[in-house]
Amino acid sequence: MDDPGGVRALLAKLREQQDRVAEPVPGPPRRPWDKARAAQAPEACVRTMPYALAVERIYELARDPAFAAQVRQLGDEQASLERELAAQRASIVGEREERLHGPMGARTQAQHARWAWDALQTWDDHMDAQQRRLEQLAAVLVLAWHALLPLRDFASYVPATVRPGLLSVSSRLPATLQPVHYDLSVFSDLHDLRLQGTANITLDVLADTSLIQFHAGRNMHLSQVYVATAAGPYLLHPIVDAGHEQVRVLLPRPVREGERVHVVVGYRARIDNSMRGYYYSTWAHEGRSGRYALTQMEPTSARRAYPGWDEPAYKATFRVRLVHRANTTAVANMPRAWERAVHANESVALFQTHRLQMASPALGADAWTLSEFEETPVMAPYLVAWANGEFGHVAGETTSPLTGRTIPLRLYATPEAVGQAHFAVDVMKRVLPAYEDVFGIAYPLPKLDALVAADFDFGAMENWGLITGRHAAFLYDERSGLQGRKATAGIMSHEIAHMWFGNIATLAWWDSLWLNEAFATLMGELLILDRVYPELESSHDFLVAQWIRAMDLDAKRSSHQIEVPLQGDNVEQEITQLFDGITYSKGAAVLRMLAQMLGEDVFLEGVTLYLKAHLYGSTVTDDLWRGLAAASGVDVARVMRAWVQQQGFPVLFVTETADSIHVRQHRCLETGDPSDAEDATLWHVPLALRTADGRVDQTLVLAGEREATYTLPHAQTTPWKLNADTMGVYRVAYTQKHLAALAHAAAQRDSVFTAEDRLGLLNDAFTLAQAGYTNTSAALDLLHTWKHERSALVLQAAALGLGRLASVWWEQPRRVRAAVDRVRQATFAPLAHALTLEAGPNDTLATRELRATVVAASAAAGDAWTLREIQRRFPLQSGEDRLEPDLLRTVLVEGVRHGGEREYEAVLRMYRAPATPAHKAAALQALGSAQQPALIERTLAMIFGGQVKMQDMASIYAALSANTASRRRLWEATKEHFDELAAQLQGNFSLMGIVKAAISGLTSKSDKDDIERFFAGRTTSSYSMSLAQGLESVVAQTRWLERDVPDVEGWLQARGYL
């Protein structure tokens, strides 16, 4: 036979040098049927490629036209030999099975394994020349595969010449390579929704390796991989592990520590609407419509937009080039360096690089532009961002107080939205220099942009230099009301905080996510916002939105530590579930408590030391403790260890004597029944004692002890309160006598006990009653004492407490439910009547907040006057612009709740064509508030018929769950459609929200049993926390009813409500 290209000569040479050629990757012996693979089926065992000397020669041979035919012939030989080996293997396996079920079946597993190994080893040792030659053929075929694989489709295919040990991977990448720089070239076609690109990656070798391992999403199709090492360039085929979204490339020769390696990967994918990776959304305005696309990488979706090292510690610099249609705008993290036209049918060199043989994108006759952006600073891969579409923008600028540099600001939006972007730019202008001033660290990028999107899974995202977020986050005008203004200011400030917390100093791994999110919540939504917009009273909003949220969630057994060890095969799903009220709200509340303990100035000094010590680096929690300890002289790590590393928080049981108080701590659970093991944690608790003269003693601390006694003169005869201003992350259970005296003192007009104190007292009372630590009647007594309360903050806590009571009592007799509603009316309606539903020209923000609170609570309780006023204002026709902005949600929700089909249709029209994002959100909640079964079914049909955006699913579910008329029907409908919902929302945050909302309102043991039966056979790893939390709510509510129904009815009768 002819030997074109010298293949047979090459094989002979390989045989001669076989024993001297090292395998490129440590692992099992070269022979396929060794003892480690004895139990595997033949088809699961595959060959390796140990023949480094052949690589360069094979690529030369690949240019010979006859070589492909020769390879096919070799392939036929290999296939024949494979069949022979498979037959031999089957014979041995068959004998093993016969022995298992025959006389030898009683042998121990160890004996059986020894027999299987011995039999296979005997077979292996007697390999004849054909079997040995099969290895040689496999080696050449692997190399030929790399050289000849058709790349016009470059489908991700795993050849059968890959060793199985290489498919057993961790969820983490090996720490052998460190990316230094990425050149990303991306072709974005918004018409055909095509994404094509190349990733040119420079890496430093940290440890000797023959394996290059990186991430690529399941949505990607990869080309061959070009690798340039000190030994020379190679063109290799990737081994794709779709389950772990990882790719491995076997190097013919190892690379050594200290070397620099270049890797180039070509890829293509569809641009979908998953809200992950690089995805598209749509816009419509004045008869025109279009698509645009943007990225959302956090936490683990960078791999869906470009192949690379998708873990936060793999920080590198990035340069992005984007080919896009000439009538669209391209934006990215950095300013545009240059752009040029790309002419029709031009072959774009960016996509024909390094012998990847990728077909260039077909540009057709349309006009295209190539935009290249400046190189970024060193940053985490999840912060990379780009977007493409028909964007307008609102521009502004701000001046750095540190450098005097002018920083241009822009907020990009599609045509229908750009007119409502002005306030967000004003927030950017004010907030950015405030962070520089506080931390003494200049914002390092040349510009700061933001982009608003109609479809966005989370609220917003802190991409460095290109913040992104949903309409409700960044669009505001006066029709949006006070809450819309607060939301835009808080969210934008939160995202800008990340420019320091997360972008300059980045978490080393997702178990330290709180270092990003808790700091951004504390700084962005409280400390900085209060300096820039003091009139918004951000400290009040923090207590309601963050402190109460944290305490409610962390009282569950299914809560988690602030800093969570991540491990296991589903680590990406574990990471997604960490974006919750513990990481954000409890983390921020704990930091706020620490700032109070150290003093805010000292706290900020310590945070500054922490940031400056880790500029452009990766951090862990101990790095923060070191910075704070250096500033304060306090062993912060010791003080805070339990708060961050342990689950839960304490409830303090306090008793008093004539001249002292005794404090004892236990873990607080919403079911009130911690086991000894659950109650083992002892926290360092700042007691912050406020006395009758208004002074606060910050020196009293329960320092990691179970209990302690503190001197307090006249403790039995004067009012005092622990946790002054509700700064601490704990609850307090007082004696009934002291709580009554404290409530009376706090009700006085000149009381030293602040609104924050009263919120804490009231929220503690209702929550401890639900858990069984106290009676519900004690909480109702407290509220009755404060019947003349006029603080919006305290009344919000009252609305939450009474609303929860009404929600859990939803299936009690009608007369009992009506009595609970009368308590709510008595609490809120007098003030609602006095303030009316009309805003005055001189109303302060505090008055607006108070009106919105009491009108909403009064209407929810069914107050007749309030409902008549709402009905009079309800927009049956278009004209929602006439609605009082602060009452928009209340008018729509109560109008539908107490109306019929006409009101439902009016709100549905508003939902489909909203004036502002606030109108759309209010309309969606109203659609979930209908009482008539036919209207409830229409709303459910919208959900399951694809008429509700994925990002809005959790919101509509929450509305239907809060609506007692639809609560059970929602659960039944969810069971009917769950599998399709789970598939649709896989990987999105909304899935966790709908699971929890679907079940958390239910209140019986039979409900719990039904939920457990339904989920018993399902894989719940992507929503396990939400499921567990919802089930715990059902259990806690069931026990509350079993325990306190007589207590509540007795109180209602005694007060004349029943």
URURDA-V224356 format. One record per residue. RES is the residue in three letters. PHI is phi as a letter, one per 30 degrees, with the letter a starting at -180 (NA if undefined). OMEGA is omega in whole degrees, -180 to 180 (NA if undefined). Layout:
res & phi & omega
RES & PHI & OMEGA
RES & PHI & OMEGA
//
This chain:
res & phi & omega
MET & NA & 175
ASP & d & -179
ASP & b & -176
PRO & d & 177
GLY & i & 177
GLY & i & -178
VAL & d & -178
ARG & d & 177
ALA & d & 178
LEU & d & 179
LEU & d & 179
ALA & d & 179
LYS & d & 179
LEU & d & 179
ARG & d & -178
GLU & d & -173
GLN & c & -172
GLN & e & -174
ASP & d & -177
ARG & c & -178
VAL & c & -179
ALA & d & 174
GLU & d & -175
PRO & d & -176
VAL & b & 176
PRO & e & -180
GLY & l & -177
PRO & d & 177
PRO & e & -175
ARG & d & -177
ARG & d & -169
PRO & d & -171
TRP & c & 179
ASP & d & -173
LYS & d & -179
ALA & d & -178
ARG & c & -170
ALA & d & -176
ALA & d & -176
GLN & d & 176
ALA & d & -177
PRO & e & -176
GLU & d & 179
ALA & d & -177
CYS & c & -174
VAL & b & -171
ARG & c & 177
THR & c & -178
MET & b & -174
PRO & c & -165
TYR & c & -174
ALA & d & -175
LEU & d & -176
ALA & d & -166
VAL & d & -176
GLU & d & -179
ARG & d & -179
ILE & d & -179
TYR & d & 174
GLU & d & -180
LEU & d & -176
ALA & d & -180
ARG & d & -179
ASP & d & -178
PRO & e & -178
ALA & d & -174
PHE & d & -179
ALA & e & 179
ALA & d & 179
GLN & d & 180
VAL & d & 178
ARG & d & 179
GLN & d & 176
LEU & d & 178
GLY & d & 178
ASP & d & 177
GLU & d & -179
GLN & d & -179
ALA & e & 179
SER & d & 179
LEU & d & 177
GLU & e & -180
ARG & d & 178
GLU & d & 180
LEU & d & 178
ALA & d & 179
ALA & d & 178
GLN & d & -180
ARG & d & -179
ALA & d & 179
SER & d & -180
ILE & d & -180
VAL & d & 179
GLY & d & 178
GLU & d & 178
ARG & e & -179
GLU & d & 178
GLU & d & 179
ARG & d & 180
LEU & d & -175
HIS & c & -180
GLY & c & -176
PRO & e & -177
MET & d & -176
GLY & d & -178
ALA & d & 180
ARG & d & 180
THR & d & 178
GLN & d & -180
ALA & d & 179
GLN & d & -180
HIS & d & 180
ALA & d & 180
ARG & d & 179
TRP & d & -178
ALA & d & 180
TRP & d & -179
ASP & e & -178
ALA & d & -179
LEU & d & 180
GLN & d & 177
THR & d & 178
TRP & d & -179
ASP & d & -178
ASP & d & -178
HIS & c & 174
MET & e & 177
ASP & d & -175
ALA & d & -179
GLN & d & -179
GLN & d & 178
ARG & d & -180
ARG & d & 178
LEU & e & 177
GLU & d & -180
GLN & d & 178
LEU & d & 180
ALA & e & -179
ALA & d & -179
VAL & d & -179
LEU & d & 176
VAL & d & -179
LEU & d & 178
ALA & d & 177
TRP & e & 180
HIS & e & -174
ALA & d & -167
LEU & c & -177
LEU & e & 178
PRO & d & -174
LEU & c & -178
ARG & d & 176
ASP & c & -176
PHE & g & 177
ALA & d & 178
SER & d & -176
TYR & b & -180
VAL & c & 179
PRO & d & -177
ALA & d & -179
THR & c & -179
VAL & c & -178
ARG & d & -176
PRO & d & 179
GLY & d & -179
LEU & d & 178
LEU & c & 177
SER & c & -170
VAL & b & 172
SER & d & 175
SER & d & 177
ARG & c & 176
LEU & d & 177
PRO & d & -176
ALA & d & -178
THR & c & -178
LEU & b & 178
GLN & b & 176
PRO & d & 179
VAL & c & -177
HIS & a & 174
TYR & c & 162
ASP & c & -178
LEU & c & 176
SER & c & -171
VAL & b & 173
PHE & c & -175
SER & c & 179
ASP & c & -177
LEU & d & 177
HIS & d & -178
ASP & c & 179
LEU & h & 179
ARG & c & 173
LEU & c & 175
GLN & b & -177
GLY & a & 170
THR & b & 175
ALA & c & 179
ASN & c & -167
ILE & c & 174
THR & c & -176
LEU & b & 169
ASP & c & 179
VAL & d & -178
LEU & c & 178
ALA & a & -180
ASP & e & -180
THR & a & 171
SER & c & -176
LEU & b & 170
ILE & c & -175
GLN & b & -178
PHE & b & -177
HIS & c & 168
ALA & a & -175
GLY & d & 178
ARG & d & -178
ASN & d & -171
MET & c & 168
HIS & c & -172
LEU & c & 170
SER & d & 166
GLN & d & -178
VAL & c & 175
TYR & d & 180
VAL & b & 176
ALA & c & 179
THR & b & 178
ALA & d & -179
ALA & d & -180
GLY & k & 180
PRO & d & 177
TYR & b & 173
LEU & c & -168
LEU & b & 179
HIS & c & -178
PRO & d & 172
ILE & c & -171
VAL & c & 173
ASP & c & -174
ALA & d & -178
GLY & d & 180
HIS & c & -176
GLU & h & 180
GLN & b & 179
VAL & b & 177
ARG & b & 176
VAL & b & 179
LEU & d & 179
LEU & d & 177
PRO & d & 177
ARG & b & -178
PRO & d & 169
VAL & c & -172
ARG & c & 177
GLU & e & 180
GLY & j & 178
GLU & d & 172
ARG & c & -174
VAL & b & 174
HIS & c & 180
VAL & b & 177
VAL & b & -179
VAL & b & 172
GLY & c & -178
TYR & a & 173
ARG & b & -179
ALA & a & 170
ARG & d & 171
ILE & d & -176
ASP & c & -180
ASN & c & -175
SER & d & -175
MET & i & 177
ARG & b & -179
GLY & i & 176
TYR & c & -172
TYR & b & -177
TYR & c & 171
SER & b & -177
THR & b & 175
TRP & b & 175
ALA & b & -176
HIS & a & 174
GLU & h & 176
GLY & i & 177
ARG & c & 177
SER & a & 180
GLY & a & 177
ARG & c & 168
TYR & b & -177
ALA & b & -180
LEU & a & -179
THR & c & 167
GLN & b & -171
MET & c & -174
GLU & d & -1
PRO & d & -172
THR & b & -179
SER & c & 172
ALA & e & -180
ARG & d & 176
ARG & d & -180
ALA & c & 177
TYR & a & 177
PRO & d & -180
GLY & l & -177
TRP & c & -169
ASP & c & 173
GLU & b & -168
PRO & d & -178
ALA & d & -180
TYR & d & -177
LYS & d & -178
ALA & a & 169
THR & c & -176
PHE & b & 169
ARG & b & -175
VAL & c & 170
ARG & b & -176
LEU & b & 172
VAL & c & -174
HIS & b & 180
ARG & d & -171
ALA & d & -179
ASN & d & 179
THR & c & 178
THR & c & 175
ALA & c & 177
VAL & b & -179
ALA & a & -178
ASN & e & -173
MET & c & 176
PRO & d & 176
ARG & d & 177
ALA & d & 177
TRP & a & 173
GLU & b & 178
ARG & b & 177
ALA & d & 174
VAL & c & -171
HIS & d & -177
ALA & e & 175
ASN & i & 178
GLU & d & 176
SER & d & -175
VAL & d & -175
ALA & d & -179
LEU & d & -175
PHE & c & 175
GLN & b & -170
THR & b & 170
HIS & h & 175
ARG & i & 179
LEU & d & 177
GLN & h & 177
MET & d & 175
ALA & d & 176
SER & d & 176
PRO & e & 178
ALA & d & -175
LEU & d & -179
GLY & i & -175
ALA & c & -177
ASP & d & 179
ALA & d & -177
TRP & b & 179
THR & b & 172
LEU & c & 178
SER & c & 175
GLU & c & -176
PHE & c & -178
GLU & d & -179
GLU & d & -180
THR & d & 164
PRO & d & 173
VAL & d & -177
MET & a & -179
ALA & d & -177
PRO & d & -179
TYR & d & 180
LEU & c & 178
VAL & d & -177
ALA & a & 168
TRP & a & -179
ALA & a & -175
ASN & b & 178
GLY & l & 177
GLU & d & -175
PHE & c & 161
GLY & c & 180
HIS & a & 169
VAL & c & -173
ALA & c & 173
GLY & a & 176
GLU & a & 176
THR & b & -178
THR & c & 179
SER & d & 176
PRO & d & -178
LEU & c & -175
THR & c & -175
GLY & i & -177
ARG & d & 174
THR & d & -179
ILE & c & 178
PRO & d & -179
LEU & b & 175
ARG & b & 170
LEU & c & -178
TYR & c & 179
ALA & a & 176
THR & d & -169
PRO & e & -176
GLU & d & -171
ALA & c & -168
VAL & d & -178
GLY & d & -179
GLN & c & -175
ALA & c & -171
HIS & d & -177
PHE & d & 179
ALA & d & 178
VAL & d & 177
ASP & d & 177
VAL & d & 179
MET & e & -177
LYS & d & -177
ARG & d & -170
VAL & d & -174
LEU & e & 178
PRO & d & 179
ALA & d & 177
TYR & d & 177
GLU & e & -177
ASP & d & -177
VAL & d & -172
PHE & c & -180
GLY & i & 179
ILE & b & -176
ALA & d & 170
TYR & d & -166
PRO & d & -175
LEU & d & -178
PRO & d & -178
LYS & a & 172
LEU & b & 177
ASP & c & 170
ALA & b & -180
LEU & b & 180
VAL & c & -175
ALA & b & 179
ALA & d & -180
ASP & b & -177
PHE & a & -170
ASP & d & 180
PHE & c & -180
GLY & d & -178
ALA & a & -176
MET & b & -170
GLU & c & 179
ASN & e & -174
TRP & d & 179
GLY & i & 178
LEU & b & 177
ILE & d & 177
THR & b & 180
GLY & a & -178
ARG & d & -179
HIS & e & -175
ALA & d & -179
ALA & d & -167
PHE & b & 180
LEU & c & -178
TYR & a & 160
ASP & b & -171
GLU & d & 178
ARG & d & -178
SER & d & 177
GLY & i & -177
LEU & d & -179
GLN & d & 176
GLY & d & 178
ARG & d & 179
LYS & d & -178
ALA & d & -179
THR & d & 179
ALA & d & -177
GLY & d & -178
ILE & d & 179
MET & d & 178
SER & d & 176
HIS & e & -178
GLU & d & 178
ILE & d & 174
ALA & e & -180
HIS & d & 177
MET & e & 175
TRP & c & -177
PHE & c & -180
GLY & k & -177
ASN & c & 175
ILE & d & 175
ALA & c & -169
THR & c & 175
LEU & e & -180
ALA & d & 178
TRP & a & -170
TRP & d & 175
ASP & d & 176
SER & c & -179
LEU & e & -177
TRP & d & 178
LEU & d & 173
ASN & d & -165
GLU & d & 179
ALA & d & 178
PHE & d & 180
ALA & d & 178
THR & d & -179
LEU & d & -177
MET & d & -172
GLY & d & -174
GLU & c & 179
LEU & b & -167
LEU & d & -180
ILE & d & -179
LEU & d & -180
ASP & d & 177
ARG & d & -173
VAL & d & 179
TYR & b & -176
PRO & d & -178
GLU & d & -179
LEU & d & 179
GLU & h & -176
SER & d & 178
SER & d & 177
HIS & d & 180
ASP & d & 180
PHE & d & -180
LEU & d & -178
VAL & d & -173
ALA & d & -174
GLN & c & -175
TRP & d & -179
ILE & d & 178
ARG & e & -179
ALA & d & -177
MET & d & 179
ASP & d & -176
LEU & d & -175
ASP & d & 175
ALA & d & 180
LYS & c & 174
ARG & d & -177
SER & d & 170
SER & d & 178
HIS & b & 176
GLN & d & 173
ILE & d & 177
GLU & c & -168
VAL & c & 171
PRO & d & -179
LEU & c & -180
GLN & a & 178
GLY & j & -175
ASP & d & -177
ASN & c & -172
VAL & d & 179
GLU & d & 178
GLN & d & 174
GLU & d & -179
ILE & d & -178
THR & e & -177
GLN & d & 179
LEU & d & 179
PHE & d & -171
ASP & b & -176
GLY & d & 176
ILE & d & -178
THR & d & -177
TYR & d & -167
SER & d & 178
LYS & d & 178
GLY & e & 180
ALA & d & 180
ALA & d & 178
VAL & d & 177
LEU & d & 177
ARG & d & 177
MET & d & 179
LEU & d & 178
ALA & d & 177
GLN & d & -179
MET & d & -176
LEU & d & -168
GLY & j & -173
GLU & d & -179
ASP & d & 179
VAL & d & 178
PHE & e & -179
LEU & d & 175
GLU & d & 179
GLY & d & 177
VAL & d & 178
THR & d & 177
LEU & e & 178
TYR & d & -179
LEU & d & -177
LYS & d & 178
ALA & d & -175
HIS & b & 178
LEU & e & 178
TYR & i & -180
GLY & c & 179
SER & c & -172
THR & b & 171
VAL & b & -174
THR & d & -180
ASP & d & 176
ASP & d & 177
LEU & d & -179
TRP & d & 180
ARG & d & 178
GLY & d & -180
LEU & d & 178
ALA & d & 179
ALA & d & -178
ALA & d & -170
SER & c & -173
GLY & i & -179
VAL & c & 174
ASP & d & -173
VAL & d & -180
ALA & e & 179
ARG & d & -179
VAL & d & -170
MET & c & -173
ARG & e & -177
ALA & d & -178
TRP & d & -174
VAL & c & -173
GLN & c & 179
GLN & c & 179
GLN & d & 171
GLY & j & 180
PHE & a & -176
PRO & c & 162
VAL & c & -178
LEU & c & 175
PHE & c & -171
VAL & b & 172
THR & b & -176
GLU & b & 171
THR & c & -178
ALA & d & -175
ASP & b & 179
SER & a & 171
ILE & b & 178
HIS & c & -175
VAL & b & 179
ARG & b & -177
GLN & c & 173
HIS & b & 177
ARG & d & -179
CYS & c & 175
LEU & b & -178
GLU & d & 173
THR & c & 173
GLY & i & -173
ASP & b & 180
PRO & d & 173
SER & d & 178
ASP & e & 180
ALA & d & 180
GLU & d & -177
ASP & c & -175
ALA & d & -176
THR & d & 175
LEU & b & -175
TRP & c & 171
HIS & d & -168
VAL & c & 173
PRO & d & -172
LEU & d & 175
ALA & h & -175
LEU & d & 174
ARG & c & -178
THR & c & -173
ALA & d & 179
ASP & d & 177
GLY & j & -179
ARG & d & 179
VAL & c & 177
ASP & c & -179
GLN & d & -176
THR & d & -178
LEU & d & -177
VAL & b & 168
LEU & c & -164
ALA & d & 177
GLY & i & 179
GLU & c & 176
ARG & d & -176
GLU & a & 179
ALA & a & 178
THR & c & -176
TYR & b & 179
THR & d & 176
LEU & a & -180
PRO & e & 176
HIS & h & -177
ALA & d & -178
GLN & d & -173
THR & b & 178
THR & b & 180
PRO & d & 176
TRP & a & -177
LYS & b & 170
LEU & d & 179
ASN & i & -180
ALA & e & 180
ASP & i & 177
THR & h & 178
MET & d & -176
GLY & d & -180
VAL & c & 178
TYR & a & 176
ARG & c & -178
VAL & b & 176
ALA & c & -180
TYR & c & 170
THR & d & -178
GLN & e & -179
LYS & d & -178
HIS & d & 179
LEU & d & 179
ALA & d & 179
ALA & d & 179
LEU & d & 179
ALA & d & 180
HIS & d & -180
ALA & d & -179
ALA & d & -179
ALA & d & -177
GLN & d & -177
ARG & d & -179
ASP & c & -176
SER & d & 175
VAL & d & -179
PHE & d & -170
THR & d & 175
ALA & d & 177
GLU & d & 175
ASP & d & -176
ARG & d & 175
LEU & e & -179
GLY & d & 179
LEU & d & -176
LEU & d & 180
ASN & d & 175
ASP & e & -175
ALA & d & -179
PHE & d & -177
THR & d & 178
LEU & d & 176
ALA & d & 178
GLN & d & -178
ALA & d & 178
GLY & j & 177
TYR & d & 177
THR & b & 177
ASN & c & 177
THR & d & 179
SER & d & 178
ALA & d & 177
ALA & d & 179
LEU & d & 175
ASP & d & 179
LEU & e & -179
LEU & d & 180
HIS & d & 178
THR & d & -178
TRP & c & -175
LYS & d & 177
HIS & c & -179
GLU & d & 180
ARG & b & 177
SER & d & 178
ALA & e & -179
LEU & d & -178
VAL & d & -180
LEU & d & 173
GLN & d & 176
ALA & d & 178
ALA & d & 179
ALA & d & 178
LEU & d & -178
GLY & d & 179
LEU & d & 177
GLY & d & 178
ARG & d & 178
LEU & e & -180
ALA & d & -179
SER & d & -179
VAL & d & 179
TRP & d & -169
TRP & d & -180
GLU & c & 172
GLN & d & -180
PRO & e & -176
ARG & e & -177
ARG & d & 178
VAL & d & 179
ARG & d & 179
ALA & d & 179
ALA & d & 176
VAL & d & 177
ASP & d & 178
ARG & d & 175
VAL & d & -180
ARG & d & 179
GLN & d & -180
ALA & d & -178
THR & d & -170
PHE & c & -171
ALA & d & -179
PRO & e & -180
LEU & d & 176
ALA & d & 179
HIS & d & -178
ALA & d & -178
LEU & d & -175
THR & i & -180
LEU & c & -179
GLU & c & 177
ALA & d & 177
GLY & c & -178
PRO & d & -177
ASN & c & -180
ASP & d & 173
THR & d & 176
LEU & d & 178
ALA & d & 178
THR & d & 178
ARG & d & 179
GLU & d & -179
LEU & d & 180
ARG & d & -179
ALA & e & -178
THR & d & -173
VAL & d & 177
VAL & d & 179
ALA & d & -178
ALA & d & 179
SER & d & 179
ALA & d & 180
ALA & d & 179
ALA & d & 176
GLY & i & 179
ASP & d & -171
ALA & d & -179
TRP & d & -178
THR & d & -179
LEU & d & 176
ARG & d & 179
GLU & d & 178
ILE & d & 180
GLN & d & 180
ARG & d & -177
ARG & c & -173
PHE & d & -176
PRO & d & 178
LEU & d & 174
GLN & c & 171
SER & d & -177
GLY & k & 178
GLU & d & 180
ASP & d & 180
ARG & d & -179
LEU & d & 172
GLU & d & -172
PRO & e & -177
ASP & d & -179
LEU & c & -175
LEU & e & -176
ARG & d & -179
THR & d & -179
VAL & d & -178
LEU & d & -177
VAL & d & -177
GLU & d & 176
GLY & d & 178
VAL & d & -178
ARG & e & -177
HIS & c & 179
GLY & c & -177
GLY & b & -174
GLU & d & 180
ARG & d & 180
GLU & d & 180
TYR & d & -180
GLU & d & 180
ALA & d & 180
VAL & d & 179
LEU & d & 176
ARG & d & 179
MET & d & 179
TYR & d & -177
ARG & d & 179
ALA & b & -174
PRO & d & 176
ALA & d & 179
THR & b & 173
PRO & e & 178
ALA & d & 177
HIS & d & -179
LYS & d & 180
ALA & d & 179
ALA & d & 179
ALA & d & 180
LEU & d & 178
GLN & d & 179
ALA & d & 178
LEU & d & 177
GLY & d & -176
SER & c & -179
ALA & d & -178
GLN & c & -177
GLN & d & -178
PRO & e & -178
ALA & d & 180
LEU & d & 175
ILE & d & 179
GLU & d & 177
ARG & d & 178
THR & d & 178
LEU & d & 178
ALA & d & 175
MET & d & -179
ILE & d & -173
PHE & d & 177
GLY & c & 176
GLY & i & -179
GLN & c & 176
VAL & c & -180
LYS & d & 179
MET & e & -178
GLN & d & -177
ASP & c & -176
MET & d & -179
ALA & d & -179
SER & d & -180
ILE & d & 176
TYR & d & 180
ALA & d & 179
ALA & d & -180
LEU & d & 178
SER & d & 178
ALA & d & -179
ASN & d & -177
THR & d & 178
ALA & d & -176
SER & c & -171
ARG & e & -179
ARG & d & 179
ARG & d & 177
LEU & d & -180
TRP & d & 179
GLU & d & 180
ALA & d & 178
THR & d & 177
LYS & d & -179
GLU & d & -172
HIS & c & -168
PHE & d & -175
ASP & d & 179
GLU & d & 177
LEU & d & -178
ALA & d & 178
ALA & d & -179
GLN & d & -173
LEU & c & -178
GLN & e & 180
GLY & i & 179
ASN & c & 179
PHE & d & -176
SER & d & -178
LEU & e & 179
MET & d & -179
GLY & d & -177
ILE & d & 178
VAL & d & -178
LYS & d & -178
ALA & d & -176
ALA & d & -173
ILE & c & -167
SER & d & 178
GLY & d & -176
LEU & d & -164
THR & b & 180
SER & b & 178
LYS & d & 178
SER & d & 174
ASP & d & 180
LYS & e & -180
ASP & d & -180
ASP & d & 179
ILE & d & -179
GLU & d & 177
ARG & d & -176
PHE & d & -175
PHE & d & -174
ALA & e & -176
GLY & c & -174
ARG & c & 174
THR & d & -172
THR & c & -171
SER & d & -177
SER & d & 179
TYR & b & -174
SER & d & -179
MET & d & -179
SER & d & 178
LEU & d & 180
ALA & d & 180
GLN & d & 177
GLY & d & 178
LEU & d & 178
GLU & d & 177
SER & d & 179
VAL & d & -179
VAL & d & -178
ALA & d & -179
GLN & d & 178
THR & d & -180
ARG & d & 178
TRP & d & 179
LEU & d & -179
GLU & e & -174
ARG & d & -165
ASP & c & 177
VAL & e & 178
PRO & d & -179
ASP & d & -179
VAL & d & -180
GLU & d & 177
GLY & d & 179
TRP & d & -180
LEU & d & 179
GLN & d & -178
ALA & d & -179
ARG & c & 176
GLY & i & 179
TYR & d & -177
LEU & b & NA
//
